[in-house]
Amino acid sequence: MASVVVDVMLKPEILDPQGKAVHGALPRLGFEGVTDVRQGKRFELELDGEVTPQRLDQVRALAATLLSNPVIEDFDIRVED
């Protein structure tokens, strides 16, 4: 069994209101020195068998059509040990 992680983040040019809200709360909670916060999503997929280039292509298609909105979000895929 293989584990593949898909991280989805808003594109840098897209406003992130949740990240801004967290950033605004940090000083009130005593956390200093954080210059920016961006919030995203993480999907962990467990796959049967090995991760082949073809399977990664399938995960890329899944991420592009279901897990993210490619107009406003970017995604990154990685295989975990």
Backbone as a ProteinNet text record, in pm:
[ID]
protein_1_A
[PRIMARY]
MASVVVDVMLKPEILDPQGKAVHGALPRLGFEGVTDVRQGKRFELELDGEVTPQRLDQVRALAATLLSNPVIEDFDIRVED
[TERTIARY]
85.2	0	89.4	49.6	127.3	43	110.5	43.7	87.9	-10.1	16.4	-54.7	15.8	-39.7	-55.9	-173.7	-201.3	-225.8	-138	-154	-211.9	-320.5	-387.7	-379.5	-331.4	-319.2	-377.7	-432.8	-474.4	-352.7	-371.6	-262.7	-219.5	-91.3	-40.4	-117.7	-172.2	-243.2	-387.1	-435	-571.9	-573.5	-662.7	-676.6	-716.9	-655	-681.6	-739.3	-873.5	-930.8	-909.2	-910.2	-887.5	-743.6	-649.2	-509.8	-491.2	-557.6	-548.7	-608.7	-718.6	-780.7	-687.1	-624.2	-529.2	-410.9	-360.4	-247.3	-281.6	-404.1	-445.7	-460.4	-492.9	-511.8	-380	-275.6	-150.1	-94.3	-83.7	-30.1	-116.8	-248	-336.9	-315.6	-266.3	-240.9	-96	-18	119.8	222.5	185	279	328.2	457.1	516.5	607.7	633.6	732.3	679.6	551.4	494	451.4	508.4	483.2	364.9	324.4	209.6	160.4	33.6	-26.1	-110.8	-95.3	-180.1	-238.9	-366	-432.4	-463.9	-451.9	-477.9	-546.8	-545	-606.9	-503.5	-514.1	-426.1	-514.2	-487	-557.9	-456.7	-486.8	-401.8	-473.5	-412.9	-472.6	-392.3	-459.9	-396.4	-426.3	-321.9	-336.7	-293.4	-364.5	-322.1	-200.7	-105.2	9.4	109.6	192.7	300.7	251.9	328	299.9	385.8	321.1	388.8	365	440.2	413.1	268.7	211.5	72.2	-24.2	3.1	-83.6	-72.1	49.4	65.7	-7.7	-10	-88.5	-237	-285.4	-425.1	-451.5	-359.4	-374.7	-372.5	-285.4	-281.9	-416.6	-474.8	-605.4	-712	-707.1	-800.3	-786.6	-662.2	-638.6	-687.6	-669.5	-707.3	-857.9	-929	-1072.5	-1161.7	-1113.6	-1199.4	-1145.8	-1016.4	-961.7	-928.3	-914	-877.8	-962.2	-960.3	-1019.1	-901.5	-863.9	-742.1	-744	-858.6	-864.9	-801.6	-822.6	-773.5	-676.1	-655.4	-570.3	-461.1	-348.3	-239.7	-235.9	-178.5	-163.1	-25.8	17.9	145.5	118.6	182.4	163.3	296.8	293.4	416.2	381.2	473	457.6	527	455.5	513.5	556.4	661.6	710.9	618.3
-117.6	0	123.4	223.2	346.5	464.9	564.1	685	802.1	871.7	988.8	1107.4	1217.8	1338.2	1444.7	1506.5	1618.3	1741.6	1840.5	1967.8	2068.9	2134.6	2232.8	2368.4	2468.3	2603.2	2702.5	2811.6	2919.9	2974.2	3013.3	3075	3202.5	3240	3356.4	3485.5	3502.1	3626.7	3629.5	3519.3	3510.4	3546.1	3636.1	3675	3554.1	3539.7	3427.9	3483.8	3502.3	3563	3480.2	3347.3	3265.9	3281.2	3283.3	3305.3	3441.7	3544.4	3678.8	3682.9	3611.5	3608	3542.1	3432.2	3365.7	3458.5	3522.3	3613.8	3727.5	3781	3887.9	3844.4	3718.6	3668.2	3634.7	3609.4	3564.4	3661.3	3791.2	3880.8	3886	3877.1	3877	3753	3645.5	3521.9	3510.6	3615.9	3618.1	3563.2	3535.9	3485	3600.8	3626	3737.9	3685	3769.6	3737.2	3661.8	3631.6	3564.8	3674	3672.2	3780.5	3753.9	3629.3	3598.5	3458.3	3433.4	3300.6	3273.1	3155	3107.7	2974.5	2956.5	2835.3	2749.4	2617.6	2527.4	2399.8	2301.6	2172.3	2062.7	1953.1	1837.7	1714.5	1637.3	1512	1398.6	1294.6	1176.1	1061.9	1009.5	900.5	773.3	666.4	535.8	456.8	412.7	340.6	196.2	105.2	-34.7	-46.9	-127.4	-153.7	-39.7	-42.9	53.9	182.7	287.9	414.5	419.7	408.3	414.3	551.6	585.3	712.4	722.9	612.2	613.6	641.4	583.7	608.4	753.4	808.7	949.4	1039.6	1001.9	1077.7	1075	959.6	948.8	1039.1	1041.3	1127.2	1273.8	1309	1446.7	1484.3	1393.5	1420.1	1434.9	1350.5	1358.9	1493.6	1534.5	1661.9	1779.3	1772.5	1883	1892.7	1779.6	1782.2	1777.9	1722.5	1705.3	1773.7	1761.3	1809.3	1958.1	2016.4	2158.3	2229.1	2361	2446.3	2509.9	2457.8	2505.2	2652.2	2715.5	2858.2	2939.8	2898.4	2977	2901.7	2771.4	2691.7	2618.6	2599.8	2514.8	2391.8	2283.7	2165.6	2104.4	2031.8	1962.2	1817.9	1724.6	1581.9	1524.9	1445.1	1375.8	1237.9	1146.9	1010.6	1005	954	941.1	796.5	781.4	647	577.4
0	0	0	-76.4	-88.2	-42.7	9.8	55.8	-31.2	-88.3	-170.7	-106.2	-92.8	-31.6	-139.2	-140.3	-230.1	-143.2	-157.5	-87.1	-185.5	-145.9	-230.6	-161.6	-236.4	-182.1	-281.4	-228.4	-315.9	-389.4	-515	-589.8	-517.1	-529.4	-454.2	-479.7	-599	-630	-579.1	-522.5	-471.4	-322.5	-283.5	-144	-59.6	56	147.4	277.9	286.5	406.4	532.6	522.2	642	691.2	597.6	635.7	700.1	645.2	703	843.4	864.8	997.9	1099.1	1059.9	1149.9	1177.5	1072.4	1089.3	1184.8	1173.4	1262	1406.7	1429.1	1565	1635.2	1560.7	1621.7	1726	1698.4	1801.8	1927.8	1910.4	2027.4	2113.6	2052.5	2125.8	2173.5	2146.8	2196	2098.6	1975	1875.5	1790	1795.2	1722	1612.2	1514	1411.5	1290.9	1285.7	1168.8	1071.3	950.6	856.2	763.3	746.4	660.7	691.1	663.6	680.2	556.5	499.6	391	437.1	415	459.2	337.2	351.2	239.4	284.4	194.4	221.4	196.6	271	254.5	239.3	135	110.4	116.1	193.3	201.6	132.7	27.7	-49.4	-26.1	10.9	24.6	-102.3	-170.3	-296	-278.9	-344	-348.1	-438.9	-400.4	-486.5	-488.4	-592.7	-606.1	-673.4	-649.4	-715.5	-841.7	-954.4	-1083.8	-1146.1	-1248.8	-1317	-1367.2	-1411.7	-1457.5	-1342.5	-1227.5	-1111.1	-1066.3	-1071.3	-1035.3	-1134.4	-1261.1	-1359.7	-1324.2	-1275.5	-1233.1	-1112.7	-1017.2	-899.3	-942.1	-1038.7	-1090.2	-1151.5	-1228.4	-1288.8	-1180.7	-1078	-965.8	-894.7	-871.1	-802.6	-886	-1016.8	-1103.9	-1125.7	-1114.1	-1143.8	-1020.7	-909.8	-792.8	-667	-642.2	-515	-515.5	-632.7	-639.9	-744.9	-735	-838	-911.2	-1028.4	-1093.7	-1133.3	-1130.9	-1162.5	-1049.9	-925.3	-811.8	-721.1	-746.8	-658.1	-736.1	-669.2	-716.9	-627.4	-678.3	-594.3	-614.2	-512.6	-513.8	-472	-537	-506.3	-462.6	-355.8	-313.1	-259.1	-274.8	-224.7	-89	11	145.2	168.5	248.5	281.4	377.1
[MASK]
+++++++++++++++++++++++++++++++++++++++++++++++++++++++++++++++++++++++++++++++++

